[in-house]
Amino acid sequence: MYNRDKTLLYYYSMQQIDFIRNFNIHHTTFTKHLNKATYYLGKYLFLREPVLTAIVKNMSDLDLAIMLLKDRIKFNKNKPLNSLTKPVLLTDLNNSNNTELLPSLGKCVEFFKNKGLPANQKTLVKRINYGEAYNGYMRKFV
């Protein structure tokens, strides 16, 4: 388990079960991040091959488990639960300098309804996913 830039090695084991048991990482989550080379909690990278230039960070398993627990709490508190909680950027097609950053899709629906325009979350998600304009605005998830 390395940091993002692979300069620090936090933990090494030949067995996946050690990560699961020692650090309370769900086996599906661990396998997903290992196979896809994505960052666990946005900070840690699991690799099969060693990075020889990495410096070994001498931490006890307990200290590492506590660090991961703190990072897990912080990461889960800040991550969006679904697409409805992602910020939405609206750009007026008639005036590209006129942009609005709304904190969620619900606020986007509210924005359109306050302008007297029909809007619902299902339609907006479809339009955002297909990159289509809606009532003179382009939208995208940030």
C-alpha positions as CSV (number, residue, x, y, z in Angstrom):
1,M,0.0,0.0,0.0
2,Y,1.6,3.2,-1.3
3,N,0.8,6.9,-1.2
4,R,-0.5,8.5,-4.4
5,D,2.9,9.3,-5.9
6,K,4.4,5.9,-4.8
7,T,7.2,7.5,-2.8
8,L,6.1,5.9,0.5
9,L,5.3,2.3,1.2
10,Y,2.9,2.1,4.2
11,Y,2.3,-1.7,4.2
12,Y,3.3,-4.8,2.3
13,S,1.9,-8.3,2.4
14,M,1.8,-11.2,0.0
15,Q,-1.7,-12.0,1.1
16,Q,-4.8,-9.9,0.5
17,I,-6.4,-11.2,3.7
18,D,-3.9,-9.2,5.7
19,F,-5.2,-5.9,4.4
20,I,-8.8,-7.1,4.9
21,R,-8.3,-8.3,8.5
22,N,-5.7,-5.8,9.8
23,F,-7.1,-2.7,8.3
24,N,-10.9,-3.4,8.0
25,I,-10.9,-3.0,4.2
26,H,-13.8,-4.8,2.6
27,H,-12.5,-7.6,0.2
28,T,-14.6,-6.2,-2.7
29,T,-13.2,-2.7,-2.2
30,F,-9.6,-3.9,-1.9
31,T,-9.9,-6.1,-5.0
32,K,-11.5,-3.3,-7.0
33,H,-8.7,-0.8,-6.2
34,L,-6.0,-3.4,-6.7
35,N,-7.3,-4.6,-10.1
36,K,-8.1,-1.1,-11.4
37,A,-5.1,0.7,-9.9
38,T,-7.4,3.3,-8.4
39,Y,-6.8,5.2,-5.2
40,Y,-8.4,3.9,-2.0
41,L,-9.9,6.8,0.0
42,G,-8.4,9.0,-2.7
43,K,-5.0,8.6,-1.1
44,Y,-3.6,5.1,-1.2
45,L,-2.6,2.8,-4.0
46,F,-2.5,-1.0,-3.9
47,L,0.0,-2.6,-6.3
48,R,1.1,-6.2,-7.0
49,E,4.6,-5.3,-8.0
50,P,7.0,-3.5,-5.6
51,V,8.2,0.1,-6.3
52,L,11.9,-0.2,-5.4
53,T,12.3,3.6,-5.1
54,A,9.7,3.9,-2.4
55,I,10.7,4.7,1.2
56,V,9.3,2.3,3.8
57,K,7.2,4.2,6.3
58,N,7.8,2.5,9.6
59,M,4.3,2.5,11.2
60,S,2.8,-0.1,13.5
61,D,-0.2,-2.0,12.2
62,L,-2.3,-0.2,14.9
63,D,-1.1,3.3,13.9
64,L,-1.8,2.5,10.3
65,A,-5.3,1.2,11.1
66,I,-6.0,4.3,13.1
67,M,-4.7,6.5,10.2
68,L,-7.0,4.6,7.7
69,L,-10.0,4.9,10.1
70,K,-9.5,8.7,10.3
71,D,-9.1,9.0,6.5
72,R,-12.2,6.7,6.0
73,I,-14.3,9.0,8.2
74,K,-13.1,12.1,6.5
75,F,-13.4,10.7,3.0
76,N,-16.9,9.2,3.5
77,K,-18.1,12.5,5.0
78,N,-17.0,14.5,2.0
79,K,-17.8,12.1,-0.9
80,P,-21.1,12.4,-2.8
81,L,-23.5,9.6,-2.0
82,N,-25.0,9.7,-5.5
83,S,-25.3,11.8,-8.6
84,L,-27.9,14.0,-6.9
85,T,-25.4,15.4,-4.4
86,K,-22.8,16.4,-7.0
87,P,-22.4,20.1,-7.8
88,V,-23.9,21.2,-11.1
89,L,-22.4,23.9,-13.3
90,L,-25.0,25.8,-15.4
91,T,-23.9,27.9,-18.4
92,D,-26.3,30.2,-20.1
93,L,-26.2,29.5,-23.9
94,N,-27.1,33.1,-24.7
95,N,-24.4,34.6,-22.5
96,S,-21.5,32.2,-21.8
97,N,-20.2,34.6,-19.1
98,N,-23.3,33.9,-17.1
99,T,-22.6,30.7,-15.1
100,E,-24.1,29.3,-11.9
101,L,-22.5,26.7,-9.7
102,L,-25.2,24.9,-7.8
103,P,-24.4,22.5,-4.9
104,S,-26.8,19.7,-6.0
105,L,-29.2,18.5,-8.7
106,G,-32.1,19.4,-6.4
107,K,-30.9,23.0,-6.3
108,C,-30.7,22.9,-10.1
109,V,-34.3,21.8,-10.3
110,E,-35.2,24.6,-7.9
111,F,-33.3,27.1,-10.0
112,F,-35.3,26.2,-13.1
113,K,-38.6,26.2,-11.2
114,N,-37.9,29.6,-9.8
115,K,-37.5,30.9,-13.4
116,G,-40.9,29.4,-14.1
117,L,-39.5,26.6,-16.2
118,P,-40.5,22.9,-15.9
119,A,-37.8,20.7,-14.4
120,N,-37.4,17.4,-12.7
121,Q,-34.3,15.4,-11.6
122,K,-34.8,12.5,-14.0
123,T,-34.9,14.8,-17.1
124,L,-31.9,16.8,-15.9
125,V,-29.8,13.7,-15.3
126,K,-30.6,12.4,-18.8
127,R,-29.8,15.8,-20.4
128,I,-26.5,16.1,-18.4
129,N,-25.4,12.6,-19.3
130,Y,-26.2,13.2,-23.0
131,G,-24.7,16.7,-23.0
132,E,-27.9,18.2,-24.2
133,A,-29.1,21.8,-23.5
134,Y,-32.1,22.4,-21.4
135,N,-34.2,25.6,-21.4
136,G,-31.2,27.6,-22.8
137,Y,-28.6,26.2,-20.4
138,M,-25.9,23.6,-20.6
139,R,-25.3,21.6,-17.5
140,K,-22.5,19.4,-16.3
141,F,-21.6,17.7,-13.0
142,V,-18.5,19.1,-11.4
